[in-house]
Amino acid sequence: MYKRKIQPTLNCGLDLVGEVLYGKWKPRLLWLIHEGFQRPSELKRKIPDASIRVLHMQLKELEDHELISRFIYPQVPPKVEYNLTEFGKSLIPIIEALGKWGDEHEERLRKVISCKLAGEVS
């Protein structure tokens, strides 16, 4: 199991939020679960660029941070579903606001990201 070599600095609210939401797919996972995609296979289909290993790791971290809950149905093969906790639901308006900001500034963001990527390739 992975163990951190350096402990995070948690001096303010932004540090805490960064610690909980750090991970490329975590905000999208929370949003997709909010929209009703609860099964790991559904989440994988909605995020095809992510490996199943990374998705499982980030789902586990979201569960450890009490933002989602996991329910395992007692059947063979096991069926797993994820749901937002009340604590996790409190993040949805923030994730929605970030998404709207990204939509409003899409052209500019795509431009600066593509320039950065072009500079890394050169």
N, CA, C and O atoms as a MOPAC input file, in Angstrom:
PM7 MOZYME 1SCF
protein

 N      0.83400 1    -1.18100 1     0.00000 1
 C      0.00000 1     0.00000 1     0.00000 1
 C      0.87900 1     1.24400 1     0.00000 1
 O      1.93400 1     1.27300 1     0.63300 1
 N      0.43600 1     2.25600 1    -0.70900 1
 C      1.17500 1     3.50200 1    -0.82100 1
 C      1.16700 1     4.25600 1     0.50100 1
 O      0.12800 1     4.40200 1     1.14400 1
 N      2.33000 1     4.72700 1     0.88900 1
 C      2.43500 1     5.55600 1     2.08500 1
 C      3.20600 1     6.81100 1     1.71300 1
 O      4.27600 1     6.73300 1     1.11000 1
 N      2.66900 1     7.95400 1     2.06600 1
 C      3.29200 1     9.22900 1     1.72700 1
 C      4.63100 1     9.39200 1     2.42100 1
 O      4.79300 1     9.05600 1     3.59400 1
 N      5.58200 1     9.91400 1     1.67000 1
 C      6.89100 1    10.20900 1     2.25000 1
 C      6.89300 1    11.57000 1     2.93300 1
 O      7.55400 1    11.77300 1     3.95200 1
 N      6.13900 1    12.49900 1     2.34900 1
 C      6.06300 1    13.85500 1     2.90300 1
 C      4.61400 1    14.12200 1     3.30100 1
 O      3.70500 1    13.98100 1     2.48400 1
 N      4.40900 1    14.50100 1     4.53300 1
 C      3.05900 1    14.79600 1     5.00300 1
 C      2.60500 1    16.14600 1     4.44700 1
 O      3.40800 1    17.07200 1     4.33100 1
 N      1.32100 1    16.26000 1     4.10200 1
 C      0.82700 1    17.51600 1     3.52500 1
 C      0.80400 1    18.63200 1     4.55700 1
 O      0.65400 1    18.38900 1     5.75400 1
 N      0.95500 1    19.85700 1     4.07300 1
 C      0.82200 1    21.03500 1     4.91000 1
 C     -0.63600 1    21.46000 1     4.84700 1
 O     -1.14700 1    21.77400 1     3.77200 1
 N     -1.29600 1    21.47300 1     5.97000 1
 C     -2.72200 1    21.77700 1     6.01000 1
 C     -2.96200 1    22.99600 1     6.88700 1
 O     -3.53300 1    22.89900 1     7.97400 1
 N     -2.51000 1    24.15900 1     6.38900 1
 C     -2.57400 1    25.38200 1     7.18500 1
 C     -3.83700 1    26.19600 1     6.98000 1
 O     -4.14800 1    27.06400 1     7.79500 1
 N     -4.57700 1    25.93100 1     5.90000 1
 C     -5.76000 1    26.73800 1     5.63200 1
 C     -6.78600 1    25.90900 1     4.86000 1
 O     -6.52800 1    24.76900 1     4.47300 1
 N     -7.94000 1    26.50500 1     4.64900 1
 C     -9.01400 1    25.82400 1     3.94300 1
 C     -8.63400 1    25.38300 1     2.54700 1
 O     -9.04000 1    24.30700 1     2.10900 1
 N     -7.85700 1    26.19800 1     1.83400 1
 C     -7.44600 1    25.82100 1     0.47500 1
 C     -6.53600 1    24.59900 1     0.49300 1
 O     -6.62700 1    23.74500 1    -0.38900 1
 N     -5.66300 1    24.51100 1     1.48700 1
 C     -4.82000 1    23.32000 1     1.62600 1
 C     -5.68000 1    22.08300 1     1.84800 1
 O     -5.43300 1    21.03000 1     1.26100 1
 N     -6.69300 1    22.21900 1     2.70100 1
 C     -7.57000 1    21.09500 1     3.00900 1
 C     -8.36600 1    20.65600 1     1.77900 1
 O     -8.47200 1    19.46300 1     1.49600 1
 N     -8.92300 1    21.62600 1     1.05400 1
 C     -9.68400 1    21.30800 1    -0.15500 1
 C     -8.77200 1    20.66800 1    -1.18900 1
 O     -9.15400 1    19.69800 1    -1.84400 1
 N     -7.57000 1    21.20500 1    -1.33600 1
 C     -6.62400 1    20.62700 1    -2.28800 1
 C     -6.28500 1    19.19100 1    -1.93400 1
 O     -6.16900 1    18.34300 1    -2.81900 1
 N     -6.12800 1    18.91700 1    -0.67700 1
 C     -5.81000 1    17.55800 1    -0.23500 1
 C     -6.94700 1    16.59400 1    -0.55000 1
 O     -6.70500 1    15.46400 1    -0.97400 1
 N     -8.16700 1    17.02800 1    -0.34600 1
 C     -9.32900 1    16.17100 1    -0.56700 1
 C     -9.63400 1    16.00900 1    -2.05600 1
 O    -10.02500 1    14.92400 1    -2.48400 1
 N     -9.46200 1    17.06500 1    -2.85000 1
 C     -9.82300 1    17.01600 1    -4.26800 1
 C     -8.63900 1    16.82300 1    -5.20400 1
 O     -8.82200 1    16.75500 1    -6.41900 1
 N     -7.41500 1    16.73400 1    -4.65500 1
 C     -6.25500 1    16.54000 1    -5.51100 1
 C     -6.36900 1    15.19400 1    -6.21000 1
 O     -6.52300 1    14.15900 1    -5.56300 1
 N     -6.29300 1    15.21700 1    -7.50900 1
 C     -6.42900 1    14.02200 1    -8.33000 1
 C     -7.16700 1    14.41600 1    -9.58900 1
 O     -8.20600 1    15.07300 1    -9.52800 1
 N     -6.64400 1    14.02400 1   -10.71000 1
 C     -7.16800 1    14.47500 1   -11.99400 1
 C     -8.65500 1    14.19600 1   -12.16900 1
 O     -9.36400 1    15.00900 1   -12.76100 1
 N     -9.14100 1    13.06700 1   -11.67000 1
 C    -10.51000 1    12.65600 1   -11.96700 1
 C    -11.48900 1    12.87100 1   -10.81700 1
 O    -12.68500 1    12.64700 1   -11.00300 1
 N    -11.04200 1    13.29000 1    -9.65100 1
 C    -11.93200 1    13.36900 1    -8.49500 1
 C    -13.12400 1    14.30700 1    -8.69000 1
 O    -14.25200 1    13.90000 1    -8.41300 1
 N    -12.92600 1    15.54900 1    -9.15500 1
 C    -14.11100 1    16.39700 1    -9.35600 1
 C    -15.08700 1    15.79300 1   -10.37000 1
 O    -16.30100 1    15.85400 1   -10.17800 1
 N    -14.55500 1    15.21200 1   -11.44600 1
 C    -15.43500 1    14.60300 1   -12.44600 1
 C    -16.15500 1    13.37900 1   -11.87300 1
 O    -17.33400 1    13.17400 1   -12.16400 1
 N    -15.47400 1    12.56700 1   -11.07100 1
 C    -16.12100 1    11.42300 1   -10.43400 1
 C    -17.27000 1    11.87300 1    -9.53600 1
 O    -18.35700 1    11.29600 1    -9.56900 1
 N    -17.02200 1    12.90000 1    -8.74100 1
 C    -18.08300 1    13.40800 1    -7.87000 1
 C    -19.27800 1    13.88700 1    -8.69600 1
 O    -20.42900 1    13.61900 1    -8.35300 1
 N    -18.98900 1    14.59700 1    -9.78800 1
 C    -20.06000 1    15.11800 1   -10.62600 1
 C    -20.84500 1    13.97400 1   -11.27700 1
 O    -22.07600 1    13.99900 1   -11.30500 1
 N    -20.14100 1    12.98600 1   -11.79200 1
 C    -20.81400 1    11.86300 1   -12.45000 1
 C    -21.67100 1    11.06300 1   -11.47000 1
 O    -22.77300 1    10.63600 1   -11.81400 1
 N    -21.17200 1    10.86200 1   -10.25900 1
 C    -21.96200 1    10.16700 1    -9.24600 1
 C    -23.20400 1    11.00000 1    -8.92400 1
 O    -24.29500 1    10.45600 1    -8.75500 1
 N    -23.03500 1    12.30600 1    -8.84100 1
 C    -24.15800 1    13.22000 1    -8.62000 1
 C    -25.19800 1    13.07800 1    -9.73600 1
 O    -26.39900 1    13.16200 1    -9.47800 1
 N    -24.74100 1    12.86300 1   -10.97200 1
 C    -25.65400 1    12.73300 1   -12.11300 1
 C    -26.27700 1    11.34300 1   -12.22600 1
 O    -27.10500 1    11.10800 1   -13.10600 1
 N    -25.89100 1    10.42600 1   -11.35000 1
 C    -26.53500 1     9.12300 1   -11.32600 1
 C    -25.71200 1     7.96600 1   -11.85600 1
 O    -26.20900 1     6.84100 1   -11.91300 1
 N    -24.47600 1     8.20600 1   -12.24100 1
 C    -23.60000 1     7.12100 1   -12.68800 1
 C    -22.91400 1     6.56000 1   -11.44800 1
 O    -21.96900 1     7.15200 1   -10.92600 1
 N    -23.40200 1     5.40800 1   -10.98200 1
 C    -22.96800 1     4.90300 1    -9.68400 1
 C    -22.08200 1     3.66900 1    -9.75700 1
 O    -21.34500 1     3.38800 1    -8.81200 1
 N    -22.13600 1     2.93800 1   -10.83900 1
 C    -21.37200 1     1.69100 1   -10.95800 1
 C    -19.97700 1     1.99000 1   -11.49400 1
 O    -19.81900 1     2.88400 1   -12.32500 1
 N    -18.96200 1     1.25900 1   -11.03600 1
 C    -17.59900 1     1.48400 1   -11.53900 1
 C    -17.51100 1     1.37600 1   -13.06700 1
 O    -16.78500 1     2.14600 1   -13.69600 1
 N    -18.23500 1     0.43600 1   -13.66500 1
 C    -18.19000 1     0.28600 1   -15.11900 1
 C    -18.78900 1     1.49900 1   -15.82400 1
 O    -18.30800 1     1.89300 1   -16.88600 1
 N    -19.83100 1     2.09500 1   -15.24800 1
 C    -20.42300 1     3.30800 1   -15.82800 1
 C    -19.43700 1     4.47000 1   -15.74700 1
 O    -19.28300 1     5.23700 1   -16.69800 1
 N    -18.78000 1     4.58600 1   -14.60800 1
 C    -17.81000 1     5.67100 1   -14.43200 1
 C    -16.64400 1     5.50400 1   -15.40600 1
 O    -16.16500 1     6.48600 1   -15.97400 1
 N    -16.19300 1     4.28100 1   -15.59800 1
 C    -15.09900 1     4.01100 1   -16.53800 1
 C    -15.51500 1     4.38200 1   -17.96100 1
 O    -14.72000 1     4.95300 1   -18.70700 1
 N    -16.73400 1     4.06700 1   -18.33900 1
 C    -17.21300 1     4.42300 1   -19.68500 1
 C    -17.28400 1     5.93500 1   -19.87500 1
 O    -17.02900 1     6.43700 1   -20.97000 1
 N    -17.62900 1     6.65900 1   -18.81700 1
 C    -17.73600 1     8.11300 1   -18.90100 1
 C    -16.36300 1     8.79300 1   -18.87500 1
 O    -16.23200 1     9.93500 1   -19.31600 1
 N    -15.34300 1     8.10100 1   -18.36400 1
 C    -13.97800 1     8.65700 1   -18.30100 1
 C    -13.03100 1     7.65400 1   -18.95900 1
 O    -12.22800 1     7.02400 1   -18.27100 1
 N    -13.11400 1     7.49900 1   -20.27100 1
 C    -12.31400 1     6.45000 1   -20.92500 1
 C    -10.80400 1     6.67800 1   -20.86700 1
 O    -10.03900 1     5.72500 1   -21.01100 1
 N    -10.36000 1     7.91800 1   -20.66100 1
 C     -8.92000 1     8.20600 1   -20.61600 1
 C     -8.26200 1     7.72600 1   -19.32800 1
 O     -7.04200 1     7.57900 1   -19.26900 1
 N     -9.06000 1     7.48500 1   -18.30600 1
 C     -8.51000 1     7.07100 1   -17.01300 1
 C     -8.39300 1     5.55300 1   -16.95400 1
 O     -9.25700 1     4.83100 1   -17.45500 1
 N     -7.33100 1     5.08600 1   -16.34600 1
 C     -7.19200 1     3.64300 1   -16.15400 1
 C     -8.12800 1     3.21500 1   -15.02300 1
 O     -8.45400 1     4.01100 1   -14.14300 1
 N     -8.54900 1     1.97500 1   -15.05200 1
 C     -9.44400 1     1.47000 1   -14.01300 1
 C     -8.74300 1     1.49400 1   -12.65700 1
 O     -9.38700 1     1.70400 1   -11.62900 1
 N     -7.43500 1     1.28200 1   -12.64900 1
 C     -6.65800 1     1.31900 1   -11.39900 1
 C     -6.71100 1     2.70900 1   -10.77000 1
 O     -6.94300 1     2.84500 1    -9.56900 1
 N     -6.49500 1     3.73900 1   -11.58900 1
 C     -6.51600 1     5.10800 1   -11.06900 1
 C     -7.92100 1     5.46800 1   -10.59600 1
 O     -8.08000 1     6.09500 1    -9.54900 1
 N     -8.93600 1     5.08000 1   -11.35600 1
 C    -10.30400 1     5.36500 1   -10.91900 1
 C    -10.59600 1     4.71100 1    -9.57700 1
 O    -11.18900 1     5.33800 1    -8.69900 1
 N    -10.18400 1     3.45700 1    -9.40900 1
 C    -10.41300 1     2.77500 1    -8.13200 1
 C     -9.66500 1     3.46400 1    -6.99300 1
 O    -10.19700 1     3.60000 1    -5.89200 1
 N     -8.44200 1     3.89500 1    -7.25500 1
 C     -7.67300 1     4.59600 1    -6.22100 1
 C     -8.36600 1     5.90000 1    -5.81900 1
 O     -8.48600 1     6.21100 1    -4.63400 1
 N     -8.82000 1     6.66000 1    -6.82400 1
 C     -9.43200 1     7.94000 1    -6.50800 1
 C    -10.80700 1     7.75700 1    -5.86100 1
 O    -11.18500 1     8.54300 1    -4.99200 1
 N    -11.55400 1     6.73700 1    -6.26900 1
 C    -12.81300 1     6.43900 1    -5.59300 1
 C    -12.56300 1     6.06000 1    -4.13400 1
 O    -13.31000 1     6.47500 1    -3.24800 1
 N    -11.52800 1     5.28500 1    -3.88600 1
 C    -11.17600 1     4.89100 1    -2.51800 1
 C    -10.81700 1     6.11700 1    -1.67600 1
 O    -11.22600 1     6.22400 1    -0.52000 1
 N    -10.04900 1     7.04300 1    -2.26500 1
 C     -9.68900 1     8.26000 1    -1.53900 1
 C    -10.91900 1     9.11400 1    -1.25000 1
 O    -11.04500 1     9.67000 1    -0.15900 1
 N    -11.83100 1     9.22300 1    -2.22200 1
 C    -13.06700 1     9.97200 1    -1.98700 1
 C    -13.88600 1     9.32200 1    -0.87700 1
 O    -14.50300 1    10.00800 1    -0.06200 1
 N    -13.88300 1     7.99600 1    -0.85800 1
 C    -14.57800 1     7.27100 1     0.20700 1
 C    -13.88800 1     7.51300 1     1.55500 1
 O    -14.56100 1     7.74700 1     2.55800 1
 N    -12.56400 1     7.46000 1     1.58500 1
 C    -11.80900 1     7.70500 1     2.82400 1
 C    -12.05600 1     9.11200 1     3.36100 1
 O    -12.05400 1     9.33100 1     4.57200 1
 N    -12.26800 1    10.06900 1     2.44700 1
 C    -12.53200 1    11.45600 1     2.84700 1
 C    -14.01800 1    11.71000 1     3.10800 1
 O    -14.43200 1    12.84900 1     3.32200 1
 N    -14.81400 1    10.64100 1     3.09000 1
 C    -16.23400 1    10.67300 1     3.42500 1
 C    -17.07100 1    11.52500 1     2.47800 1
 O    -18.09800 1    12.08000 1     2.86900 1
 N    -16.61500 1    11.62400 1     1.21500 1
 C    -17.38100 1    12.35300 1     0.20500 1
 C    -18.33600 1    11.42900 1    -0.54300 1
 O    -19.37100 1    11.86800 1    -1.04300 1
 N    -17.98200 1    10.14400 1    -0.61500 1
 C    -18.85400 1     9.15200 1    -1.23100 1
 C    -18.94600 1     7.93900 1    -0.31200 1
 O    -18.09800 1     7.72200 1     0.55400 1
 N    -19.99100 1     7.16300 1    -0.52500 1
 C    -20.11200 1     5.89500 1     0.18700 1
 C    -20.20300 1     4.78800 1    -0.84800 1
 O    -20.65700 1     5.00500 1    -1.97100 1
 N    -19.77300 1     3.61400 1    -0.46300 1
 C    -19.78500 1     2.45300 1    -1.36100 1
 C    -20.72900 1     1.41500 1    -0.77400 1
 O    -20.67900 1     1.10900 1     0.41800 1
 N    -21.58400 1     0.88200 1    -1.62700 1
 C    -22.48900 1    -0.17600 1    -1.20400 1
 C    -22.22400 1    -1.40900 1    -2.05400 1
 O    -22.25500 1    -1.34400 1    -3.28300 1
 N    -21.96600 1    -2.52800 1    -1.39700 1
 C    -21.71000 1    -3.78800 1    -2.09600 1
 C    -22.93600 1    -4.67100 1    -1.90300 1
 O    -23.28600 1    -5.03200 1    -0.77900 1
 N    -23.58100 1    -5.01200 1    -3.01100 1
 C    -24.75300 1    -5.88300 1    -2.95200 1
 C    -24.30300 1    -7.32000 1    -2.71400 1
 O    -23.33100 1    -7.77100 1    -3.32000 1
 N    -25.00000 1    -8.04300 1    -1.83700 1
 C    -24.61900 1    -9.42800 1    -1.52700 1
 C    -25.11400 1   -10.39600 1    -2.61400 1
 O    -26.11400 1   -11.09200 1    -2.43700 1
 N    -24.40800 1   -10.42100 1    -3.71300 1
 C    -24.75400 1   -11.31300 1    -4.82000 1
 C    -23.47900 1   -11.75400 1    -5.51700 1
 O    -22.40500 1   -11.20700 1    -5.26600 1
 N    -23.59700 1   -12.73100 1    -6.38300 1
 C    -22.45400 1   -13.21500 1    -7.14800 1
 C    -22.76500 1   -13.02600 1    -8.62000 1
 O    -23.78100 1   -13.53500 1    -9.09200 1
 N    -21.92700 1   -12.31100 1    -9.36500 1
 C    -20.77100 1   -11.56200 1    -8.88500 1
 C    -21.19900 1   -10.31700 1    -8.09900 1
 O    -22.31400 1    -9.82500 1    -8.27400 1
 N    -20.32000 1    -9.81600 1    -7.24000 1
 C    -20.69100 1    -8.66100 1    -6.42000 1
 C    -21.01500 1    -7.44400 1    -7.29200 1
 O    -20.39000 1    -7.22000 1    -8.32800 1
 N    -21.98000 1    -6.68700 1    -6.85900 1
 C    -22.37200 1    -5.44400 1    -7.52600 1
 C    -22.02900 1    -4.30500 1    -6.56700 1
 O    -22.39700 1    -4.33200 1    -5.39300 1
 N    -21.32100 1    -3.30800 1    -7.08600 1
 C    -20.88900 1    -2.17300 1    -6.26800 1
 C    -21.52000 1    -0.90100 1    -6.81700 1
 O    -21.56900 1    -0.69600 1    -8.03000 1
 N    -21.99800 1    -0.05600 1    -5.92100 1
 C    -22.51400 1     1.25300 1    -6.30300 1
 C    -21.95400 1     2.30500 1    -5.35100 1
 O    -21.75700 1     2.06400 1    -4.16000 1
 N    -21.70400 1     3.48800 1    -5.92800 1
 C    -21.22100 1     4.62100 1    -5.14700 1
 C    -22.31900 1     5.67600 1    -5.07900 1
 O    -23.06700 1     5.87500 1    -6.03600 1
 N    -22.40200 1     6.34200 1    -3.94100 1
 C    -23.34400 1     7.44000 1    -3.75000 1
 C    -22.63100 1     8.57600 1    -3.03900 1
 O    -21.68800 1     8.36000 1    -2.27800 1
 N    -23.09800 1     9.78800 1    -3.30100 1
 C    -22.57100 1    10.93100 1    -2.56800 1
 C    -23.10000 1    10.90200 1    -1.14300 1
 O    -24.26200 1    10.57000 1    -0.91100 1
 N    -22.25300 1    11.24500 1    -0.20400 1
 C    -22.70100 1    11.45900 1     1.17000 1
 C    -23.24700 1    12.88900 1     1.24200 1
 O    -23.10100 1    13.66000 1     0.29400 1
 N    -23.86200 1    13.23100 1     2.34700 1
 C    -24.31600 1    14.62100 1     2.52400 1
 C    -23.12200 1    15.57600 1     2.43200 1
 O    -23.22300 1    16.66200 1     1.86100 1
 N    -22.00400 1    15.15600 1     2.99700 1
 C    -20.77700 1    15.94700 1     2.93200 1
 C    -20.33600 1    16.12600 1     1.47600 1
 O    -19.95000 1    17.22500 1     1.07800 1
 N    -20.39000 1    15.06900 1     0.69500 1
 C    -20.03300 1    15.13200 1    -0.72500 1
 C    -20.99000 1    16.00700 1    -1.51400 1
 O    -20.57400 1    16.74000 1    -2.41100 1
 N    -22.28100 1    15.92900 1    -1.17800 1
 C    -23.27700 1    16.76100 1    -1.87200 1
 C    -22.99500 1    18.24000 1    -1.67700 1
 O    -23.33500 1    19.05600 1    -2.53400 1
 N    -22.37700 1    18.59200 1    -0.55900 1
 C    -22.07600 1    20.00800 1    -0.29600 1
 C    -21.02500 1    20.56200 1    -1.26200 1
 O    -20.89100 1    21.77900 1    -1.39100 1
 N    -20.27900 1    19.68400 1    -1.94000 1
 C    -19.28700 1    20.12500 1    -2.92200 1
 C    -19.87200 1    20.36000 1    -4.31500 1
 O    -19.24600 1    21.03200 1    -5.13500 1
 N    -21.04100 1    19.82700 1    -4.59300 1
 C    -21.60200 1    19.89600 1    -5.93800 1
 C    -21.76900 1    21.33200 1    -6.43700 1
 O    -21.41200 1    21.59700 1    -7.58500 1
 N    -22.28900 1    22.27500 1    -5.64500 1
 C    -22.38700 1    23.65000 1    -6.15600 1
 C    -21.02000 1    24.25600 1    -6.50600 1
 O    -20.91600 1    25.06700 1    -7.42600 1
 N    -19.99400 1    23.86600 1    -5.78300 1
 C    -18.64500 1    24.37700 1    -6.05300 1
 C    -18.11200 1    23.78400 1    -7.34700 1
 O    -17.53200 1    24.49800 1    -8.16500 1
 N    -18.30300 1    22.49200 1    -7.53700 1
 C    -17.85700 1    21.83000 1    -8.76900 1
 C    -18.63200 1    22.40000 1    -9.95900 1
 O    -18.06500 1    22.61600 1   -11.03000 1
 N    -19.92500 1    22.64100 1    -9.76400 1
 C    -20.73700 1    23.23300 1   -10.83000 1
 C    -20.23200 1    24.62300 1   -11.19600 1
 O    -20.15600 1    24.96600 1   -12.37600 1
 N    -19.88400 1    25.42800 1   -10.18800 1
 C    -19.35800 1    26.77400 1   -10.43300 1
 C    -18.02700 1    26.71100 1   -11.18900 1
 O    -17.78800 1    27.50800 1   -12.09600 1
 N    -17.16500 1    25.76600 1   -10.81500 1
 C    -15.89600 1    25.61400 1   -11.53700 1
 C    -16.13700 1    25.22000 1   -12.99200 1
 O    -15.46700 1    25.72400 1   -13.89300 1
 N    -17.09000 1    24.32300 1   -13.22100 1
 C    -17.42000 1    23.91700 1   -14.58500 1
 C    -17.94900 1    25.07800 1   -15.40600 1
 O    -17.58300 1    25.23000 1   -16.57200 1
 N    -18.80500 1    25.89800 1   -14.81400 1
 C    -19.34000 1    27.07100 1   -15.51900 1
 C    -18.22800 1    28.05100 1   -15.84700 1
 O    -18.19700 1    28.61900 1   -16.93900 1
 N    -17.30800 1    28.25300 1   -14.89900 1
 C    -16.16900 1    29.14500 1   -15.14400 1
 C    -15.35300 1    28.62100 1   -16.32100 1
 O    -14.95100 1    29.39300 1   -17.19200 1
 N    -15.10800 1    27.30800 1   -16.35000 1
 C    -14.37700 1    26.71100 1   -17.46200 1
 C    -15.10600 1    26.88200 1   -18.78100 1
 O    -14.47800 1    27.15800 1   -19.80400 1
 N    -16.42200 1    26.72000 1   -18.77300 1
 C    -17.21600 1    26.91200 1   -19.99200 1
 C    -17.14800 1    28.35900 1   -20.46800 1
 O    -17.01300 1    28.61600 1   -21.66400 1
 N    -17.24100 1    29.30800 1   -19.52900 1
 C    -17.21100 1    30.73700 1   -19.87700 1
 C    -15.85500 1    31.16100 1   -20.44800 1
 O    -15.78700 1    32.08100 1   -21.26300 1
 N    -14.79500 1    30.50400 1   -20.03000 1
 C    -13.44300 1    30.87800 1   -20.45300 1
 C    -12.80400 1    29.79400 1   -21.32200 1
 O    -11.58000 1    29.70400 1   -21.41800 1
 N    -13.64400 1    28.97500 1   -21.95200 1
 C    -13.15600 1    27.82000 1   -22.70700 1
 C    -12.12300 1    28.20100 1   -23.77200 1
 O    -11.06000 1    27.58600 1   -23.85700 1
 N    -12.43400 1    29.20000 1   -24.57100 1
 C    -11.52500 1    29.56600 1   -25.66400 1
 C    -10.15600 1    29.98200 1   -25.12900 1
 O     -9.12400 1    29.52100 1   -25.61600 1
 N    -10.15700 1    30.84200 1   -24.13800 1
 C     -8.89500 1    31.31400 1   -23.55500 1
 C     -8.12300 1    30.17000 1   -22.90700 1
 O     -6.90900 1    30.06200 1   -23.07800 1
 N     -8.82300 1    29.31900 1   -22.16500 1
 C     -8.16500 1    28.19600 1   -21.49100 1
 C     -7.56400 1    27.22300 1   -22.49800 1
 O     -6.44000 1    26.75500 1   -22.31900 1
 N     -8.32000 1    26.91500 1   -23.56700 1
 C     -7.77400 1    26.02000 1   -24.60000 1
 C     -6.52300 1    26.61400 1   -25.23200 1
 O     -5.56200 1    25.90100 1   -25.52400 1
 N     -6.54500 1    27.92700 1   -25.44000 1
 C     -5.39700 1    28.60600 1   -26.05400 1
 C     -4.16300 1    28.51500 1   -25.15900 1
 O     -3.08500 1    28.15300 1   -25.63100 1
 N     -4.30500 1    28.83700 1   -23.88200 1
 C     -3.13500 1    28.83000 1   -22.99700 1
 C     -2.64000 1    27.40100 1   -22.75200 1
 O     -1.43900 1    27.16800 1   -22.61300 1
 N     -3.57000 1    26.45400 1   -22.70100 1
 C     -3.15500 1    25.05300 1   -22.50300 1
 C     -2.42600 1    24.54800 1   -23.73200 1
 O     -1.39700 1    23.88400 1   -23.60900 1
 N     -2.94400 1    24.85000 1   -24.92200 1
 C     -2.28300 1    24.36300 1   -26.14200 1
 C     -0.92700 1    25.03200 1   -26.33500 1
 O      0.00500 1    24.39700 1   -26.82800 1
 N     -0.80000 1    26.30500 1   -25.95500 1
 C      0.50700 1    26.97400 1   -26.04000 1
 C      1.50600 1    26.33000 1   -25.09400 1
 O      2.67000 1    26.13600 1   -25.44600 1
 N      1.05400 1    26.00300 1   -23.90700 1
 C      1.93200 1    25.34400 1   -22.94300 1
 C      2.37700 1    23.98000 1   -23.46200 1
 O      3.55300 1    23.62800 1   -23.37300 1
 N      1.43200 1    23.21700 1   -24.00400 1
 C      1.76700 1    21.88600 1   -24.53700 1
 C      2.70300 1    22.00400 1   -25.73000 1
 O      3.61700 1    21.19200 1   -25.87800 1
 N      2.48900 1    23.00400 1   -26.58500 1
 C      3.36100 1    23.19100 1   -27.74900 1
 C      4.76800 1    23.55200 1   -27.28400 1
 O      5.75000 1    23.12000 1   -27.88800 1
 N      4.87300 1    24.33800 1   -26.21900 1
 C      6.18400 1    24.70800 1   -25.68300 1
 C      6.91600 1    23.51500 1   -25.08100 1
 O      8.14300 1    23.44900 1   -25.14000 1
 N      6.18100 1    22.57900 1   -24.50700 1
 C      6.80600 1    21.38500 1   -23.91700 1
 C      7.30900 1    20.44700 1   -24.98300 1
 O      8.29200 1    19.73700 1   -24.77300 1
 N      6.63300 1    20.43200 1   -26.15300 1
 C      7.02400 1    19.52000 1   -27.23200 1
 C      8.27300 1    20.03700 1   -27.92400 1
 O      9.11000 1    19.24600 1   -28.35800 1
 N      8.41200 1    21.35700 1   -28.03300 1
 C      9.55100 1    21.93400 1   -28.76000 1
 C     10.87200 1    21.62400 1   -28.12700 1
 O     11.91200 1    22.04600 1   -28.63200 1

